[in-house]
Amino acid sequence: MAEPRISSIDGKLAEEFAVPSHVEEVKEKMAAFASFHAEAGRKVVLITSGGTKVPLESRTVRFLDNFSSGRRGASSAEYFIDSGYAVIFLHRHRSLYPYTRMFLTINMLDALEFQGGGAPGNTGEVVVNQQVLPNIAKVLKRYEEVKESRLLLPIEFNTLSEYLHLLKAAAQALSTIGSKAMFYLAAAVSDFYIPASEMPEHKIQSSNGPLQLSMKMVPKILSPLVKDWAPQAFVISFKLETDASILLDKARRALDTYRHQAVVANVLDSRRGYVVVVTPETQAELILTEEDVKNEVEIEERIVSNLTLAHDNFITQQVA
Ligand code: PAZ
């Protein structure tokens, strides 16, 4: 087999972004997960989810964060599993997580009670309050099935450096399963960073006056991912804008530049109910109606259904 090409981004990643100490261990885990599931006839999707954090000091007190709750990634993970995929969930520490995402707004202590009521002196068995968590049994059952079948491999990141190195490791790990791998890059990733060599070690002092930051452009990781690290995979990026008038143009430009398979384009305020899936040949608007919202349909179900179909067609074309 031909050796993978070394891109200039590889050098930049190694020099300017601190390499997480566990990256090789995680890569092996991801490669084993991918080959186990591919051998069992499953497709594998790597989902990125949540926002990256860019530290301003190496002993970090302050950082810049990219906005993302992680809901898109976490709910998509559930729909991919329901569609027969195994999921590597590369997510920001403490962002929304599949299955538990449904209970995040609930105070854990409000969801528990003493069996037999809260009479003074009753410190007996603690049970779940079914009124606060009416669907807990159903979700717990599904969560346990998924755990038992080892269909979900969670990997955490915090900083931009961790994200970039772990994504590269994931791409290399999944390259062994060729077109059965999908990349679903929903994380909100910083475009700017301060190289490790230029970062102050200690907390920036306000006594030195107003802070002026000069940040470099983050290398475009999609380029080596598509060309060098996982060239046979089915790759989807996400494009978030706040100005709807530039969204589709930006999505098309991304496809022209990186030559991957699809961009899911969304606007911050309407992202829960409207996205456009843009491919080199097509443009599909996915919209939730009022009726859908009443029935608690989530837009991620539609996105995943659209993309799993496209992935199947992609695999068929590769084989033919
Ligand atoms: O995580 P969330 O559900 O709050 O938001 C999802 C999203 C807007 C971060 C995602 O759909 C997306 O567009 N990600 C790419 C962001 C970007 O262009 O940097």
Residues whose N, C-alpha, C, O or C-beta is under 5 A from the ligand:
A	BS01	PAZ	F67 S68 S69 G70 R71 R72 L185 A186 A187 A188 V189 F238 K239 L240 N266 R271
